[in-house]
Amino acid sequence: RGTVLLQVRVAQISAQNILVLAEDRTEARRVELIRRDFVVNVSHELKTPVGALALLAETVQDAADDPVAVRRFTERMQREAARLSALVQEIIELSRLQVAGALKAVTTVPVRDVIDEAVDRARTTAQGKGITITTGGELDAVVYGDHALLVTALRNLLDNAVAYSNQGTRVGVGVSIASGAGLVEIAVVDQGIGIAPDSQDRVFERFYRVDPARSRDTGGTGLGLSIVKHIAADHGGEVTMWSEPGRGSTFTLRIPAAHESTVIVVDDELDL
Ligand code: ADP
């Protein structure tokens, strides 16, 4: 199983007896390393927009006599500031999810409500690119979860579907019920650029981007899919993907179905 980290403490409790306490610290150490890694990554990611802002401010000062240049540079400053703000917001969201018990308001949630809200918020950007978002399938399904977090998860998938698709394509949101597994599946299907096979395993990692330049252009932070993964896992569900470069991608969110009432089937032929 790899290396196990044991913390051993020894105490003499009487002339003849010693007490040995061994604690398995493997998991704690793993979490600590992930945290440290995260802090290093965050500092690195924050440096880029902050550096750009500092440089732009200097440039504006130098170009004070040229109103056209001032306008161009201040617009770029606004874009950098918006990116910085989105990044900070996602870092906070992810840190909140990494703390146990992130699900606050767990109730039965109609999937239609989650989809309506997420699609509504993604629609403006989609319309700007001439992308139509359609919904279909078992929209009456009900899941058990945190409404706000489910909207965040679906919103992230929709934002990506729109960001990594070309003008005039379609994005579909389809719901199906995997009743055997007690899960509701929400699939976001796009006809976008797709993801190369060797990047497919990595897209759920924090700050991983297939094409950093493109992600930056679309205002991506590289945190969206790791947020979705956390939300799915916190619900006792999962998120998976399928993709073919040049054809598109499908991201499927699986969340436990809610049962309004439990039906107990009594077999009255059975002689107990
Ligand atoms: P970002 O903020 O960069 O979009 P994500 O964590 O949401 O970060 O996604 C990680 C990377 O996975 C993206 O930078 C992009 O390269 C790739 N990706 C995510 N969704 C899609 C999609 N629907 N189509 C193509 N590539 C995608």
Residues whose N, C-alpha, C, O or C-beta is under 5 A from the ligand:
A	BS01	ADP	N160 A161 Y164 G192 G194 I195 V203 Y208 R209 V210 D211 S215 G220 T221 G222 L223 G224 L225 S226 S249
